[in-house]
Amino acid sequence: MARPRAKSRPDPSAPSRPCEAPDCPEPGEYRAPKDRSRLREYRWFCLAHVRAYNLSWDFYKGMAPDQIEASLRQDTGWQRPTWPLGRLGHGRLDPELLRDPFGILNGTAQPTKRAPNPDAPPPELRAALDLLDLRWPTDSLALKARYKELAKRYHPDSNGGDRSAEDRLKDINRAYSLLRHKLAGVQASAR
């Protein structure tokens, strides 16, 4: 099935002129380029004749294959001059532009490792410490005292069965268990 053609519209800025097709009495409302070397100069046709002109239009008509190839290559750069990379300038680069004090470009850079901060909590314990509002390093006595205080505050019996307090107590129990096991491992390795 053939696609329906888009309707052509007359050029509203076009002055009233006759169709340039021989023996055509219709007004020339549609423009078409004169030829490939004069694309901004137009011939004026009626709708039927501009369609026929466009069907027969061949930009490359009369060109040799090497001329067509040159035209296509020129179109790839939008008819702008281009140069091969590295052919611009003096041919030598300023050595200061290539200075690499950190050895990144030649692969000799060594990643710097930060010394672990002994006062910083291990990453896996930070959330638990924040939940229990404790500072690192902590000991098992401070942990147990803080746990008892929070367990009494958020226990469902103390809060009349409040679901949010019950959920908070579950989080506190998980945090306490994690910290207690971690502190037991630290104390065992210190012996």
C-alpha positions in Angstrom: 0.0 0.0 0.0 1.5 3.4 -1.0 2.0 5.9 1.8 -0.1 9.1 1.4 2.0 12.0 0.4 2.3 15.1 2.5 0.3 18.0 1.2 2.5 20.7 -0.3 1.6 24.2 0.7 2.2 27.3 -1.4 5.0 29.6 -0.2 3.1 32.5 1.4 5.9 34.9 0.8 6.0 34.2 -2.9 4.8 37.0 -5.2 2.1 36.1 -7.7 3.8 34.7 -10.8 2.8 32.2 -13.5 3.9 28.6 -13.5 7.2 28.2 -15.5 6.0 24.9 -17.1 5.3 25.5 -20.8 1.7 26.3 -21.7 0.5 26.2 -18.0 -2.1 28.8 -17.0 -1.9 28.1 -13.3 -0.1 30.5 -10.8 3.4 29.4 -9.8 3.1 29.2 -6.0 5.6 26.4 -5.3 9.4 26.9 -5.6 12.1 24.4 -6.6 15.8 24.9 -6.9 17.2 25.7 -10.4 20.1 23.3 -10.3 22.7 21.8 -7.9 25.0 24.8 -8.2 22.2 27.3 -7.5 20.2 25.8 -4.7 19.1 29.2 -3.4 17.7 30.3 -6.8 14.3 29.0 -7.6 11.9 28.1 -10.4 8.2 28.6 -9.7 5.6 26.0 -10.6 2.0 25.1 -9.9 1.4 22.1 -7.6 1.1 19.5 -10.4 4.3 20.7 -12.1 6.4 21.1 -8.9 5.6 17.4 -8.1 6.7 16.3 -11.5 9.8 18.4 -11.2 10.7 17.0 -7.8 10.2 13.4 -9.0 12.7 14.0 -11.8 15.2 15.9 -9.6 18.6 14.2 -9.4 21.2 16.2 -7.6 24.0 14.0 -8.9 22.8 14.0 -12.6 25.6 14.5 -15.0 28.4 13.9 -12.4 31.1 11.3 -12.7 31.4 8.7 -10.0 34.6 10.3 -8.5 32.7 13.7 -8.4 29.8 12.1 -6.6 32.2 10.5 -4.1 33.9 13.9 -3.5 30.6 15.6 -3.0 29.5 12.9 -0.5 32.8 13.2 1.4 32.4 17.0 1.5 28.9 16.5 3.0 30.2 14.4 5.9 31.9 17.6 7.2 28.9 19.9 6.4 31.0 21.5 3.6 33.5 22.8 6.2 37.2 22.3 5.8 38.7 19.5 7.9 42.2 18.4 8.7 43.7 15.1 9.9 44.3 15.0 13.6 47.7 16.1 14.7 48.4 18.2 11.6 47.5 21.6 13.2 50.0 23.7 15.0 53.8 23.5 15.1 54.2 19.7 15.3 55.7 19.9 18.8 53.9 20.1 22.1 55.0 22.2 24.9 56.6 19.7 27.5 54.9 21.7 30.3 51.5 20.6 28.9 52.5 17.0 29.2 54.0 17.2 32.7 52.6 14.3 34.9 53.8 14.9 38.5 51.6 12.1 39.8 52.5 9.5 37.3 48.9 9.0 36.2 49.6 8.9 32.4 52.4 6.4 32.5 50.8 4.0 35.0 53.3 4.5 37.8 50.9 6.2 40.2 50.4 4.3 43.4 47.1 4.5 45.1 47.4 6.1 48.5 45.9 4.2 51.4 44.7 6.1 54.4 45.8 4.8 57.7 42.8 3.5 59.6 41.6 5.9 62.3 41.5 3.9 65.6 38.8 6.1 67.0 36.5 5.6 64.0 33.9 2.9 64.3 33.9 0.0 61.8 31.5 0.8 59.0 29.3 -2.1 59.8 28.7 -0.8 63.3 28.0 2.8 62.6 24.2 2.5 62.3 24.0 0.3 65.4 26.1 2.8 67.4 23.9 5.7 66.2 20.7 3.9 67.1 22.0 3.3 70.6 23.6 6.7 70.8 27.0 5.3 71.8 30.5 6.5 70.9 33.3 4.2 69.6 35.2 2.7 71.2 32.8 1.4 73.8 32.9 -1.3 76.4 30.5 -4.1 77.2 29.3 -2.4 80.5 28.4 0.9 78.7 26.6 -1.1 76.0 24.6 -3.2 78.5 23.6 -0.1 80.6 22.4 1.8 77.4 20.5 -1.3 76.2 18.7 -1.7 79.5 17.7 2.0 79.5 16.3 1.9 76.0 14.6 -1.5 76.5 12.7 -0.1 79.5 11.7 3.0 77.5 10.5 1.3 74.4 9.0 -1.9 75.8 5.4 -2.4 74.7 4.3 -2.8 78.4 5.7 0.7 79.0 4.0 2.2 75.9 0.6 0.7 76.0 1.2 -1.6 73.1 2.3 1.2 70.7 3.4 -0.5 67.4 6.1 2.2 66.7 7.7 1.6 70.1 7.6 -2.1 69.4 9.3 -1.7 66.1 11.9 0.6 67.7 12.6 -2.0 70.4 13.2 -4.6 67.6 15.8 -2.4 66.0 17.4 -1.8 69.4 17.6 -5.5 70.1 19.3 -6.1 66.7 21.8 -3.3 67.3 22.6 -4.6 70.8 23.1 -8.1 69.5 25.4 -7.0 66.7 27.5 -4.8 69.0 27.7 -7.4 71.8 29.0 -10.0 69.3 31.5 -7.5 67.9 32.8 -6.5 71.4 33.1 -10.2 72.4 35.2 -10.8 69.3 37.4 -7.7 70.1 37.9 -8.7 73.7 38.7 -12.3 72.7 41.4 -11.1 70.2 42.9 -8.8 72.8 43.7 -11.7 75.2 
